[in-house]
Amino acid sequence: MRPVFDSNHKAVREGISKTKMAPDQVVMAMNSITDSYDAGLCPADIAKSRKGFLGSRNPSAQPAFVSWVLRQAGRC
């Protein structure tokens, strides 16, 4: 799928400050979350699968971050 976010997107800069992750990691996480939603997963399932894959302490696996990303992408 086409990426929604790139490193110049305003939401990515905000995502970096929210997660304290590297810019490329934030772009990848935000696009992955958006792709998962577009594929039919609900926000709770996206957060749950990210926690299982990345660990529960990863900031991009938090339900609030997942919801925020989907709002920034215009999905919710």
Contacts in CASP RR format, 6 or more apart in sequence:
PFRMAT RR
TARGET T0000
AUTHOR 0000-0000-0000
METHOD contacts of the structure
MODEL  1
MRPVFDSNHKAVREGISKTKMAPDQVVMAMNSITDSYDAGLCPADIAKSR
KGFLGSRNPSAQPAFVSWVLRQAGRC
1 34 0 8 1.000
1 35 0 8 1.000
1 38 0 8 1.000
3 27 0 8 1.000
3 31 0 8 1.000
4 30 0 8 1.000
4 31 0 8 1.000
4 34 0 8 1.000
4 73 0 8 1.000
5 11 0 8 1.000
5 12 0 8 1.000
5 27 0 8 1.000
5 30 0 8 1.000
5 31 0 8 1.000
5 34 0 8 1.000
5 72 0 8 1.000
5 73 0 8 1.000
6 12 0 8 1.000
6 27 0 8 1.000
7 23 0 8 1.000
7 24 0 8 1.000
7 27 0 8 1.000
9 27 0 8 1.000
11 30 0 8 1.000
11 69 0 8 1.000
11 72 0 8 1.000
11 73 0 8 1.000
12 23 0 8 1.000
12 26 0 8 1.000
12 27 0 8 1.000
12 30 0 8 1.000
14 72 0 8 1.000
15 21 0 8 1.000
15 26 0 8 1.000
15 30 0 8 1.000
15 65 0 8 1.000
15 68 0 8 1.000
16 22 0 8 1.000
16 23 0 8 1.000
16 26 0 8 1.000
18 59 0 8 1.000
18 65 0 8 1.000
18 68 0 8 1.000
19 25 0 8 1.000
19 26 0 8 1.000
19 29 0 8 1.000
19 59 0 8 1.000
19 60 0 8 1.000
19 65 0 8 1.000
20 59 0 8 1.000
21 29 0 8 1.000
21 59 0 8 1.000
21 60 0 8 1.000
25 60 0 8 1.000
26 60 0 8 1.000
29 50 0 8 1.000
29 60 0 8 1.000
29 69 0 8 1.000
30 60 0 8 1.000
30 69 0 8 1.000
30 72 0 8 1.000
30 73 0 8 1.000
32 50 0 8 1.000
33 46 0 8 1.000
33 50 0 8 1.000
33 60 0 8 1.000
33 66 0 8 1.000
33 69 0 8 1.000
33 70 0 8 1.000
34 69 0 8 1.000
34 70 0 8 1.000
34 73 0 8 1.000
34 75 0 8 1.000
36 46 0 8 1.000
36 49 0 8 1.000
37 43 0 8 1.000
37 46 0 8 1.000
37 70 0 8 1.000
37 73 0 8 1.000
37 75 0 8 1.000
38 75 0 8 1.000
41 49 0 8 1.000
43 63 0 8 1.000
43 66 0 8 1.000
43 67 0 8 1.000
43 70 0 8 1.000
43 76 0 8 1.000
44 63 0 8 1.000
46 66 0 8 1.000
47 61 0 8 1.000
47 62 0 8 1.000
47 63 0 8 1.000
47 65 0 8 1.000
47 66 0 8 1.000
50 58 0 8 1.000
50 60 0 8 1.000
50 61 0 8 1.000
50 66 0 8 1.000
51 58 0 8 1.000
51 61 0 8 1.000
52 61 0 8 1.000
53 61 0 8 1.000
54 60 0 8 1.000
54 61 0 8 1.000
55 61 0 8 1.000
59 65 0 8 1.000
60 66 0 8 1.000
67 76 0 8 1.000
70 76 0 8 1.000
END
